[in-house]
């Protein structure tokens, strides 16, 4: 075979081109690898990696303050609801234990020993009381200083009266098993109308925007104060689990105070989460010498929002007490 001389001249040139191309590819490959291994830099040089610190442990009281909006002023609409974070933190703080408050008696007032107290409200210097038992149930206006009944309305004998609350110029009184609530004119005690309750009625109070009702279980129900329709509910629990037998209720500075039936304790409840934030231990409040044949359990909480006074009594107790709460461990 004969060889083309022109081909002999082209082949060396091709080999040179291939060699140069290989060197270029190798060079740029090295540059690429180096650039991938080099950290990003800014105007101040290399940006070091900084680990994000974990949140510091937060005190239980601070958690509540940070995640629940302040209580609205009277008459002001409080548009708030617990966030998922607040609920989870409440559940976590419950596992740390719930404080128990002792008490100091500030003053003692006379109380009708025949009154089977189911509801208690203090407003504008006047004490209002709802009493129970079929054939004995009443709504009363009472003089705090003397215990004298100034005005009274008797429920029909088939109704067992329960908790009471005052909303604007109306008094609302629950009944136990009749699934009926009564609405009265605050001044005249005239019965304006009734409304249906789908559960038993035990205690009732209100915050700035809602009526709050108990039925003897661990549930608090929320009602619209105008339509009287149910608009929500919350389960009440402490570090031991659900808290049942919630009875008479009172709204005190953003918290619901609840008698627990057949105990000497009052639960302090966050109405937005249902968490019991404290207990009030009233054991020994009524001395044995004051017990009579019909004396029954602790029941009845009233709060003087203007004077900052807290009142408690019981069913057929001869006394009503103004008490002051003592911090856990403070003693009497």
C-alpha positions in Angstrom: 0.0 0.0 0.0 1.2 3.4 -0.8 1.1 6.2 1.8 -0.2 9.6 1.0 2.5 12.1 1.9 -0.1 14.7 2.8 -1.5 12.5 5.5 1.9 12.2 7.0 2.1 15.9 7.4 -1.4 16.2 9.0 -1.1 13.5 11.7 1.5 15.3 13.8 -0.6 18.4 13.9 -3.6 16.5 15.2 -1.6 14.9 17.9 -0.4 18.3 19.1 -4.0 19.6 19.2 -5.2 16.6 21.2 -2.3 17.0 23.7 -3.1 20.7 24.2 -6.8 19.9 24.6 -6.1 17.3 27.2 -3.9 19.7 29.2 -6.7 22.3 29.1 -9.3 19.8 30.3 -7.0 18.7 33.2 -6.4 22.3 34.2 -10.0 23.3 34.3 -10.9 20.1 36.1 -8.4 20.9 38.9 -9.9 24.5 39.1 -13.4 23.0 39.4 -12.5 20.7 42.2 -10.6 23.4 44.2 -13.6 25.7 43.9 -16.0 23.1 45.2 -13.8 22.5 48.2 -13.4 26.2 49.1 -15.9 27.7 51.5 -18.0 30.7 50.5 -16.4 34.0 51.4 -17.8 37.4 51.9 -16.3 40.8 52.3 -15.0 39.8 55.8 -13.4 36.6 54.6 -14.6 33.0 55.2 -18.1 32.7 56.8 -17.7 30.2 59.6 -20.6 27.7 60.4 -22.4 28.7 63.5 -24.8 26.3 65.3 -28.2 27.7 66.2 -28.6 27.4 70.0 -31.6 25.5 71.5 -34.2 27.7 73.2 -33.5 28.1 76.9 -35.9 26.4 79.4 -38.8 28.8 80.2 -40.5 29.1 83.6 -44.1 27.9 83.5 -45.5 31.3 84.5 -43.5 33.0 81.8 -44.9 30.5 79.2 -48.5 31.5 80.1 -47.6 35.2 80.0 -45.9 34.9 76.6 -48.6 32.8 74.9 -51.9 34.1 76.3 -52.9 37.6 75.6 -53.7 39.9 78.6 -57.3 39.9 79.8 -59.4 42.5 78.0 -61.1 45.3 80.0 -64.7 44.9 80.9 -67.0 45.2 77.9 -64.0 44.9 75.5 -64.1 42.1 73.0 -61.2 39.7 73.6 -60.4 38.2 70.2 -58.0 35.5 71.3 -57.6 31.7 71.3 -54.8 29.5 72.4 -52.3 28.6 69.8 -51.0 25.1 69.3 -47.7 26.2 70.9 -49.5 27.5 74.0 -51.5 24.3 74.4 -48.3 22.1 74.1 -46.5 24.3 76.6 -49.4 24.1 79.0 -49.4 20.3 78.7 -45.7 20.3 79.4 -45.9 22.6 82.4 -48.7 20.5 83.9 -46.2 17.7 84.3 -44.1 19.9 86.6 -46.9 20.0 89.3 -49.6 22.4 90.2 -49.2 24.9 93.2 -51.6 24.6 96.1 -52.5 27.8 97.9 -53.4 28.1 101.5 -55.7 30.9 102.9 -56.1 33.5 105.6 -59.5 34.5 106.8 -59.9 38.3 106.5 -63.5 38.6 107.7 -66.5 36.5 108.6 -70.1 37.4 107.7 -73.4 35.8 108.7 -75.0 33.5 106.2 -78.4 31.9 106.2 -77.9 28.3 107.5 -81.0 27.2 105.5 -79.6 28.4 102.2 -78.5 25.4 100.0 -76.0 27.6 98.2 -75.5 26.8 94.5 -74.5 30.2 93.0 -72.9 33.3 94.4 -72.2 36.7 92.8 -71.0 40.1 94.2 -71.5 43.2 92.2 -72.1 46.9 92.9 -71.9 46.3 96.7 -74.6 43.7 96.6 -74.5 39.9 97.1 -76.7 37.7 94.9 -77.3 34.1 95.7 -78.9 31.1 94.0 -80.1 28.2 96.2 -81.1 24.7 95.3 -83.3 21.7 96.3 -86.7 21.1 94.7 -89.3 23.1 96.4 -86.7 25.3 98.1 -84.8 26.8 95.2 -84.6 30.6 95.1 -82.8 33.6 93.7 -81.9 36.1 96.3 -80.4 39.6 96.9 -78.6 39.5 100.2 -77.1 42.2 102.5 -73.5 41.1 102.9 -73.0 42.7 106.3 -76.0 41.2 108.0 -76.9 38.2 105.9 -80.4 39.5 105.6 -82.4 38.4 102.5 -83.5 41.7 100.9 -85.3 40.2 97.9 -86.2 36.7 96.8 -87.8 34.8 93.9 -88.9 31.2 94.3 -88.5 28.8 91.4 -91.3 26.4 90.6 -91.1 23.4 93.0 -90.2 21.0 90.2 -86.9 22.9 89.5 -83.6 22.4 91.3 -81.8 25.7 91.2 -78.1 25.9 90.5 -75.4 28.5 89.6 -76.1 32.1 88.8 -74.3 34.9 87.0 -75.0 38.5 86.0 -74.6 39.7 82.4 -75.4 43.4 81.9 -78.9 43.9 83.4 -79.8 40.3 83.5 -79.4 37.5 86.0 -79.0 34.0 84.5 -79.8 31.0 86.8 -79.2 27.3 85.8 -81.2 24.3 86.9 -79.8 20.9 87.6 -81.5 18.2 85.6 -84.3 20.1 84.0 -82.2 21.3 81.0 -83.6 24.8 81.6 -82.1 28.1 82.5 -83.9 31.2 83.8 -83.2 34.8 82.7 -84.4 37.5 85.1 -84.3 41.3 85.2 -81.5 42.2 87.5 -83.4 44.8 89.5 -87.0 43.5 89.7 -86.2 39.7 89.5 -89.0 39.5 86.9 -88.6 36.3 84.9 -88.0 37.4 81.3 -87.6 34.1 79.6 -86.0 30.6 79.8 -83.6 28.8 77.4 -82.7 25.2 76.8 -79.5 23.6 78.2 -78.4 20.4 76.4 -76.6 19.2 79.6 -77.1 19.3 83.3 -76.5 22.8 84.8 -74.1 23.1 87.7 -72.1 26.4 87.7 -72.0 29.5 85.5 -69.9 32.6 85.2 -68.6 34.8 82.4 -65.5 36.5 81.0 -65.6 39.6 78.8 -67.3 37.9 75.8 -68.7 34.5 76.8 -70.8 32.7 79.4 -69.0 29.8 81.0 -71.0 26.8 82.2 -70.1 23.6 84.1 -72.1 20.4 84.2 -70.4 18.3 86.9 -67.9 16.7 84.4 -64.4 17.9 83.4 -65.9 20.1 80.7 -66.5 23.9 80.6 -68.9 25.1 78.0 -68.9 28.5 76.4 -72.2 30.2 75.4 -72.8 33.4 73.4 -74.4 35.8 76.0 -76.9 37.2 73.5 -78.0 34.1 71.5 -77.4 31.8 74.4 -76.1 29.2 71.9 -73.1 27.0 72.7 -70.0 28.3 70.9 -67.2 26.1 72.3 -65.9 24.0 75.1 -62.7 23.0 76.9 -61.6 20.0 78.9 -60.1 20.8 82.4 -57.1 18.9 83.6 -54.2 19.1 86.0 -51.0 17.1 86.4 -53.0 14.0 87.4 -55.4 14.1 84.5 -59.0 15.3 83.9 -60.6 17.2 86.8 -64.2 16.2 87.2 -67.2 17.4 89.4 -66.6 21.0 88.5 -69.4 22.9 90.3 -69.9 26.6 91.1 -67.8 29.0 89.0 -66.4 32.5 89.4 -64.3 34.5 86.9 -61.3 36.1 88.7 -58.7 38.2 86.9 -58.7 36.0 83.7 -59.0 32.7 85.5 -62.0 30.5 86.3 -62.3 29.5 90.0 -64.3 26.3 90.3 -65.6 24.4 93.4 -65.0 20.7 93.0 -68.0 19.0 94.4 -67.5 17.0 97.7 -64.1 18.4 98.2 -62.6 21.4 100.2 -60.7 22.5 97.1 -61.2 25.2 94.5 -59.5 24.7 91.1 -58.0 27.8 89.4 -58.4 27.2 85.6 -57.1 28.8 82.5 -60.3 29.0 80.5 -58.4 29.0 77.1 -56.4 25.8 77.6 -58.3 24.0 80.4 -55.2 23.7 82.5 -55.5 23.9 86.2 -52.9 26.5 87.2 -53.4 26.2 90.9 -55.5 24.8 93.7 -56.9 26.5 96.8 -57.1 24.2 99.8 -59.9 25.4 102.1 -59.8 22.4 104.5 -60.8 23.5 108.0 -62.4 26.7 106.9 -65.7 26.0 108.7 -64.9 24.8 112.2 -66.6 21.7 113.6 -68.5 23.8 116.2 -70.3 25.5 113.3 -71.6 22.3 111.7 -75.3 21.6 112.1 -77.6 18.7 111.1 -78.0 20.0 107.5 -74.5 21.4 106.9 -73.2 20.3 103.5 -70.2 20.8 101.3 -68.2 23.9 100.4 -69.9 25.7 97.5 -70.1 29.3 96.5 -67.5 31.7 95.2 -67.9 35.4 94.7 -65.4 38.1 93.7 -65.6 41.8 94.4 -63.7 43.0 91.3 -63.6 46.6 92.5 -62.4 45.9 96.0 -60.3 42.8 95.2 -62.2 40.7 97.8 -62.8 37.0 97.5 -65.8 35.4 99.3 -66.6 31.7 99.8 -69.3 29.8 101.6 -71.0 26.4 101.6 -74.4 24.7 101.4 -76.3 25.5 104.6 -73.3 27.1 106.2 -74.0 29.7 108.9 -71.0 31.8 107.8 -69.6 33.4 104.7 -65.9 34.1 104.6 -63.7 36.7 103.0 -60.4 35.1 102.4 -56.9 36.0 101.2 -54.8 33.5 99.3 -51.3 32.6 100.6 -48.5 31.6 98.3 -47.6 27.9 98.6 -45.4 27.3 101.7 -46.2 30.7 103.2 -48.4 29.2 105.9 -51.1 31.0 107.9 
